[in-house]
Amino acid sequence: MASKKYSELQNLTVDTLKEELGQARENLNRIKFDHGARGLENPGEIQSVKKEIAHLLTELRAREINDMTPEELSKRSRIRLRRK
């Protein structure tokens, strides 16, 4: 499964992103099982699937934050402001 570029993820709908996230998680579980049972030809495949999951979750969270009202944004943790 090839990883999608960031620009491709931005063009997808939220439902499609969630669907792909579910498929990626199922794929990760299958790959982990296969690796434990008989080994993989390319163990780096596990890492690439994990990265794909992270990209999907990041895009979903970015959209969630963009959809927040100013009131909801003000209730978010202030830790991000102290990081600089």
Secondary structure, 3 states (H helix, E strand, C coil): CCCCCHHHHHCCCHHHHHHHHHHHHHHHHHHHHHHHHCCCCCCHHHHHHHHHHHHHHHHHHHHHHHCCCHHHHHCCCCHHHHCC
